[in-house]
Amino acid sequence: MKLFKNLLILVVFIFTTHLSAQEKIKLTLLIKDSKNKAVPGAIILIDNKKQRRVANKAGYFKIKLDKAPKEITAFSPLIGAKKVAYNGQKSMIINITSDDNDKSFATGDRNTKIADPIQFRDIYDYLRGKVAGLNISTTNVIRVRGTASWNGGRDPLLVLNGVPIDNDTFGDIVPTTIRNVKVLKGPETSIYGLRGANGVIEVTTMIN
């Protein structure tokens, strides 16, 4: 009986140790600029490996890690990059300032540089400031110039990284992640069939 109890204790100990070893590290990052404002769309690198997701609209980035990293880098194409050491924190605030570097940083698969000093508030603000061929109302209703109403509707087809999306998903696109925007109309939209009759807005981001 005593031997059985000892074996049982040993099994429980090994099982508990195994679970502890597999427990993931939950980390929350808040990315801010020199004015202590959130940096939406900041690219995150953990031990120099770029993550698929970016900081959200409020500047937050949450992740579960299998092991503790040595360093974390936050990068904004409009500001620069900031690398910090990880010392076991569950939450961290990383402040990126324009003095951190030359506003150019290698993100693993390409070099991203400052293209425009304007910090756009959202995708609609970005389209107003950089993309021709669109009419955008104050309520963010988009119309492609030169297209006629089809089937009673005038909304263009919205496409993100090759996939058609709805208005809510389109509104969540972070401007600092945008690589390219194309406005299609007429024969250019033929690959989308009738869905593209009112024009197509193709958005390609750095994070696919």
Buried (B, 14 or more C-beta within 10 A) or exposed (E): EEEEEEEEEEEEEEEEEEEEEEEEBEBEBBBBBEEEEBBBBBBBBBEBEBBEEBBBEEBBBEBEEEEEBEEBBBBBBBBBBBBBEBEEBEEBBBBBEBEBBEBEBEBEEEEBEBEEEEBBEBBBBBBEEBBEBBEBEEEBEBBBEEBEEBEEEBBBBBBBEEEEBEEEEBBEBBBBBBEEBEBBBEEBBEEBEEBBBBBBBBBBBBBE
